């Protein structure tokens, strides 16, 4: 149904791996030279942008560390974008913006940048600019490394070449880079002092400053491309590594003891495998093969198949029957999971959305989700006693 309509209806969780690369075949070296060593794991939740499915976004934002806000290059910031942006603000989720569909008629990157400032109140910081637009869209200019990424159209964007910036774009790129540096150096007194003395930060330092500004939400890096043509996707994945937080960059989560009427948040949980287990169930899904699946974001500790865990929101014990790593609608059975992972658990009987799962000996309640008021309410009732029994068993 989602593919047929071209929209996302339910939030799909998936896991993938990526190493930071400039050429597509070897790591760029900042995080190690070996592809295994430089590999990052992304736990991705694709949330709906449609107004009817706001609650799916709410549930997902509660467990995310960082977000990529995808805009349509033609439409820019739409009303529902503003709603989701406010939700992300409420959960203090650092984000980067990807201006998608640069090959679409009417695509305008700079209009999108202006709309971000106008409608969300955030400070946009373009770290790329497009080369052409609509049918002429060829690639991007990287404003940090000051080079062009140009994609080869024959192989659906799988390969690209890095080139020097063409003369007609050089002035605009220099102007945008100067604005970017001015924004970035405000993050660090030493860099600011050096900048005022005429010394610009080097590439590595500039990335570090942009990361700092993104994490403390001073500004929002803006990237662009066309996901359908696979242009700009690889630098976006590099951008996720460069600018968005990993589980260790996020401050420790503070929860309260179950049964504490004042809800004093004085119990800390950090993203360490050695900490006691704590996690948040953010989605319940029915699977035709496995039955009810509970999606759990593990904040601290580790979880093994067969473990007995406590639903500290309800005070009920649960047993982990099967544990799966989801790849969109496929699943892979796993034996154990660690801090920062998103897993699907089968066989949870009492758990509902928003419940905290924790170590039975060290219980904690992390979060209570707020649900927006429904736009429409519908009630269903059984016609006969027989139907009523069927309905009660689900």
C-alpha positions in Angstrom: 0.0 0.0 0.0 2.9 2.4 0.8 4.6 1.7 -2.5 1.3 2.1 -4.3 0.6 5.5 -2.7 4.2 6.7 -2.6 3.9 7.7 1.1 5.0 6.2 4.4 2.1 5.1 6.6 3.8 3.2 9.5 7.3 3.8 10.8 9.6 1.1 9.5 12.7 0.2 11.5 15.8 -1.0 9.6 19.5 -1.4 10.2 22.3 -0.8 7.7 26.1 -0.2 7.7 28.1 2.6 6.0 31.7 3.7 6.1 32.6 7.3 5.4 33.9 7.5 1.8 34.8 10.0 -0.8 35.2 7.6 -3.7 32.7 4.8 -3.0 35.2 2.0 -2.6 37.6 2.9 0.3 37.1 4.7 3.6 38.1 8.3 3.7 40.4 7.6 6.7 39.0 9.7 9.6 37.7 6.6 11.4 40.2 4.0 10.2 41.6 2.8 6.9 40.1 -0.7 7.0 36.4 -0.9 5.8 35.4 -3.1 8.8 37.0 -0.8 11.3 35.6 2.4 9.7 32.1 1.0 9.4 29.2 2.7 11.3 25.9 1.0 12.1 22.8 3.0 11.4 19.5 2.2 13.1 17.0 4.0 10.9 13.3 4.6 11.4 11.4 6.0 8.4 8.5 8.0 9.8 5.4 9.2 7.9 5.2 12.8 6.8 1.4 12.7 6.4 -0.8 14.6 8.8 -3.0 11.5 9.6 0.0 9.5 10.9 1.5 12.1 13.4 1.5 9.7 16.3 3.9 7.4 14.4 6.3 10.3 14.3 5.8 11.1 18.0 6.6 7.5 19.0 9.7 7.4 16.8 11.1 10.8 17.9 11.0 9.7 21.5 13.6 7.1 20.8 15.8 8.7 18.1 19.2 10.4 18.7 19.2 12.4 15.5 17.0 13.0 12.5 17.2 13.7 8.8 14.4 16.0 7.8 13.6 15.3 4.1 12.2 18.2 2.1 10.7 18.3 -1.4 12.9 20.7 -3.4 9.8 22.1 -5.1 7.4 22.4 -2.1 10.0 23.3 0.6 8.8 23.5 4.2 5.2 22.2 4.1 2.7 22.7 7.0 3.2 19.1 8.2 7.0 19.7 8.1 6.4 22.4 10.7 4.4 20.0 12.9 7.1 17.4 12.8 9.8 20.0 13.4 8.0 21.2 16.6 7.8 17.5 17.7 11.6 17.1 17.2 12.2 20.3 19.1 10.1 19.0 22.0 12.3 15.9 22.2 15.5 18.0 21.5 16.5 15.8 18.5 19.5 17.3 16.6 18.8 17.2 12.8 20.1 17.8 9.4 18.0 18.7 6.3 18.1 16.8 3.0 16.5 18.8 0.1 15.3 15.9 -2.0 13.9 15.7 -5.6 16.4 18.3 -7.0 15.7 16.8 -10.4 12.0 17.7 -10.2 10.4 20.5 -12.1 10.4 23.7 -10.0 13.2 22.5 -7.7 14.8 25.4 -5.9 17.4 24.7 -3.2 17.9 28.3 -2.1 14.2 28.8 -1.7 14.1 25.8 0.6 16.9 27.3 2.7 15.0 30.5 3.1 11.8 28.6 4.0 13.7 26.7 6.8 14.7 30.1 8.3 11.2 31.6 7.8 8.9 28.8 8.9 10.8 26.8 11.5 12.8 29.6 13.0 16.0 27.5 12.8 19.3 28.7 11.4 20.0 26.8 8.1 23.7 26.2 7.3 24.1 24.8 3.7 27.1 22.5 3.6 26.4 21.8 0.0 25.0 23.5 -3.1 23.5 21.9 -6.1 25.0 21.9 -9.6 22.0 22.7 -11.8 18.4 21.8 -11.0 15.5 20.0 -12.6 16.7 18.1 -15.7 20.1 19.8 -15.5 20.8 18.5 -12.0 24.3 16.9 -12.2 25.6 16.8 -8.6 26.7 18.9 -5.7 29.4 21.3 -4.6 30.9 20.2 -1.2 31.4 23.6 0.6 33.7 22.1 3.2 36.2 20.3 1.0 35.4 22.8 -1.8 35.1 20.3 -4.7 32.3 19.0 -7.0 30.7 15.6 -6.7 29.3 14.7 -10.2 27.4 11.5 -10.7 27.5 9.3 -13.8 23.9 8.9 -15.0 24.5 5.5 -16.7 24.8 3.4 -13.6 22.0 4.9 -11.5 24.3 7.1 -9.4 26.4 4.2 -8.1 29.6 6.0 -9.1 30.7 9.6 -9.1 33.8 11.7 -9.8 35.3 14.5 -7.6 36.3 17.5 -9.6 37.4 21.1 -9.1 34.6 23.6 -8.8 33.7 25.0 -12.2 34.4 28.8 -12.7 30.7 29.8 -13.0 29.9 28.4 -9.5 33.2 29.4 -7.7 32.0 32.8 -6.5 28.7 31.5 -5.1 30.4 28.6 -3.4 33.0 30.9 -1.8 30.2 33.2 -0.5 28.3 30.3 1.0 31.4 28.8 2.5 32.3 32.1 4.1 28.8 32.3 5.7 29.2 28.7 6.9 32.5 29.4 8.5 31.1 32.5 10.3 28.3 30.3 11.8 30.7 27.4 12.7 33.4 29.4 14.5 30.9 30.8 17.0 30.9 27.3 18.5 34.5 27.5 19.8 36.3 30.5 21.4 39.7 29.3 20.1 38.4 28.9 16.5 36.7 32.3 16.8 39.8 34.1 18.0 41.9 32.5 15.2 39.2 33.4 12.6 39.2 37.1 13.8 43.0 37.1 13.3 42.4 36.0 9.7 42.9 32.2 10.0 40.2 30.0 8.7 39.6 26.5 10.2 40.9 23.6 8.2 38.5 20.9 6.8 38.7 18.6 9.8 38.1 21.5 12.3 35.3 22.9 10.3 33.5 19.5 10.4 34.1 19.3 14.1 32.6 22.8 14.6 29.6 22.0 12.4 29.0 18.8 14.4 29.1 20.8 17.7 26.6 23.3 16.3 24.3 20.6 15.1 24.4 18.7 18.4 23.6 21.8 20.5 21.0 22.8 17.9 22.5 26.2 17.1 22.0 25.6 13.4 20.9 22.9 10.9 23.2 21.6 8.1 21.4 21.5 4.8 22.3 19.0 2.1 20.7 18.2 -1.2 20.3 15.5 -3.9 17.8 13.2 -5.7 17.2 10.0 -3.8 15.4 8.5 -6.8 18.4 9.0 -9.0 20.8 8.0 -6.2 22.5 11.4 -6.5 23.6 13.0 -3.2 22.7 10.0 -1.1 26.4 9.0 -0.4 27.4 12.5 0.9 24.2 12.4 3.0 25.3 9.2 4.7 28.7 10.8 5.3 26.8 13.7 6.8 25.0 11.5 9.2 28.3 10.2 10.4 29.9 13.7 10.5 27.1 15.7 12.1 24.5 13.6 13.9 25.0 12.2 17.4 25.9 8.6 18.2 24.5 7.0 21.4 27.6 8.2 23.3 27.1 11.8 22.3 23.7 12.0 23.8 23.6 13.0 27.5 22.7 10.3 30.0 19.0 9.5 30.2 17.3 10.3 33.5 14.4 8.3 34.7 12.5 7.9 37.9 11.7 5.0 40.2 8.5 3.1 39.5 5.8 4.2 41.9 7.4 7.6 42.6 4.4 9.9 42.6 6.6 13.0 42.2 8.4 11.5 39.2 11.8 12.8 40.4 14.2 12.0 37.6 17.3 11.0 39.6 18.2 7.6 38.1 20.8 7.9 35.3 21.2 5.5 32.5 24.0 6.0 29.9 24.7 4.1 26.6 27.0 1.5 28.1 26.6 -2.2 27.8 27.8 -2.6 31.4 24.9 -0.4 32.8 21.7 -2.1 34.0 19.2 -2.7 31.1 16.7 0.0 30.2 14.7 0.5 27.0 11.6 2.0 25.6 8.9 0.2 23.7 7.9 2.7 21.0 5.8 0.6 18.6 3.7 -2.5 18.6 3.2 -4.2 15.2 1.3 -7.3 14.1 3.4 -9.6 11.9 1.7 -12.2 9.8 4.4 -14.8 10.7 5.4 -14.0 14.2 2.3 -12.4 15.8 2.7 -9.3 17.9 6.1 -7.6 17.7 7.3 -5.0 20.2 9.9 -2.6 18.9 12.4 -1.7 21.7 15.1 0.9 21.7 17.8 -0.2 24.2 19.2 2.8 26.0 21.6 1.0 28.4 22.8 -2.5 29.2 22.3 -5.6 27.0 19.5 -8.0 26.4 19.7 -11.8 25.6 17.2 -14.1 24.2 15.3 -15.9 27.0 16.0 -13.1 29.6 13.3 -12.2 32.1 12.8 -8.4 32.1 10.5 -6.0 34.0 7.9 -3.7 32.4 8.5 -1.0 35.0 5.7 1.2 33.8 3.1 -1.5 34.5 5.1 -3.5 37.1 4.8 -6.8 35.2 7.5 -9.3 34.3 8.0 -10.2 30.6 10.1 -13.0 29.0 12.0 -12.4 25.8 11.0 -15.3 23.6 12.4 -14.3 20.2 14.5 -11.3 19.4 14.8 -9.9 15.9 16.7 -7.3 14.0 14.4 -5.7 11.4 15.3 -4.8 7.9 12.2 -3.0 6.8 9.7 -6.0 6.4 12.4 -8.7 6.6 13.7 -9.9 9.9 16.9 -11.6 11.2 16.9 -13.6 14.4 19.5 -12.5 16.9 20.7 -13.9 20.2 21.6 -10.6 22.0 21.4 -6.9 21.6 23.3 -3.9 23.2 22.9 -0.3 24.1 21.9 1.9 21.2 20.2 -1.0 19.3 16.6 -1.1 18.1 15.2 -4.6 18.2 11.8 -6.3 17.8 10.7 -8.7 20.5 8.1 -11.4 20.1 6.0 -12.7 22.9 5.5 -9.6 25.0 2.1 -10.0 26.6 1.6 -6.9 28.8 3.7 -4.3 27.0 2.1 -1.4 25.1 3.6 1.7 23.4 5.5 4.0 25.7 6.4 1.4 28.3 9.8 1.2 29.8 11.5 -2.2 30.0 14.3 -2.6 32.6 16.4 -4.9 34.7 14.1 -6.4 37.3 16.7 -5.8 40.1 17.2 -2.1 39.1 13.9 -0.8 37.8 13.5 2.6 36.2 10.8 4.5 34.2 12.4 6.5 31.4 9.6 8.3 29.6 5.9 8.7 29.4 4.8 9.6 25.8 2.3 12.3 25.1 -0.3 11.5 22.5 -1.9 14.2 20.4 -5.7 14.5 20.5 -7.3 12.5 17.8 -8.8 14.2 14.7 -11.5 11.6 14.3 -12.8 9.0 16.7 -14.4 5.7 15.6 -16.0 3.1 17.7 -16.8 -0.5 16.6 -19.2 -2.9 18.3 -19.9 -6.6 17.7 -23.2 -7.6 16.1 -23.5 -10.8 18.1 -22.3 -12.6 21.2 -20.1 -14.8 18.9 -18.5 -11.8 17.3 -17.9 -10.3 20.8 -15.8 -13.3 21.8 -13.9 -13.2 18.6 -13.2 -9.5 19.1 -12.0 -9.8 22.7 -9.5 -12.4 21.6 -8.2 -10.1 18.8 
